[in-house]
């Protein structure tokens, strides 16, 4: 372990070494635990530092007072005290054991004096490893270090117990497989297949957050395939009922908020952008994300439906969907529905000369009102000018004003 940790040990000592000595000097144990330990064993440094101790919350507060720059005790009844030292956030939690009831994933919590009790309640063996400091002693009762080396995903307890207690762990399994390239044990997959219906007791908000975390890993496909193979995917994303296969997700830097990943994932199971938007809203995604994904999917349908590579047709697409055009192309590429070279050439030409959304009106509503007067005629004038620009492309202000004046005069005759 010393060899693995050498590059990162000094930095962690600087962050929590003095605090560990305070706990040790007061007769309490201090363990790094969870993701920070897992990543250290992989040669990486995780900035999320979690600590577990046999000190109870009121004692933790006394020990950190004067050392921490800020203290949060809102989680004290669950054993967790949050602190900040300089810019580093640290969560310190009393060793816990948990008891679950069948209709809830919220356990009753009991404090424990035994680190093994705390490690046994964690989701996977690769997260059930602790390092006792200041001694830097590895505590690994469930073989998590070996599982990391062998690339195996297991649960510290029987997987049926673990997943029945907290069904959200079944979704987390997909994320860890994809993120760390782990292979599930046969008993783990069997347990998910048997217990997948228990995902219904998990709130939609927690499910969507876990799916978002899965889609953020570098290559989420492995995790999505696991969810598909176990039948869990269709329970969390309506439409993946075993008939539609999970696609390879489009991956590039053109998208934010996971809209490209979601659009690729939903494209095979929806018939319109509006259906995608409604589906995501029902899953408790944010309105902004749902709207963006809906627009990307609608743009893909609109691009696919162009029957003639004319400039007016292309401008109509860009006028409404130009902001989503790069993402729509990425989705179409995944499904081998690329536009023809001729059509792509027209898109490229217009975007380069007129902008991502094609030519825009040089006149605003007030300026048009000054030409035609107020009332319903303003809306008709705006529609006329927009339609004209879709046909001819860029217009100067002078050209637009003359066009509206001519249209107004003919409308009055």
Secondary structure by P-SEA (a helix, b strand, c coil): ccccccccaaaaaaccaaaaaaaaaacbbbbbccaaaaaaaacccccbbbbbccccaaaaaaaacccccccccccccccbbbbbcccbbbbbbccccccccccccccbbbbbccaaaaaaacccccccbbbbcccbbbbbccaaaaaaaabbbbbcccaaaaaaaccaaaaaaaaaaaacbbbbcaaaaaaaaacccccccccaaaaaaaaaaaaacccaaaaaaaaaaaaaaaaacccccccccccccccccccccaaaaaaaaaccccccaaaaaaaaaaacccaaaaaaaaaaaaaaaaaaacccccaaaaaaaaaccccaaaaaaaaaaaacccccaaaaaaaaaaaaccccccccccccaaaaaaaccccaaaaaaaaaaaaaaaacccccaaaaaaaaaaaaaaaac
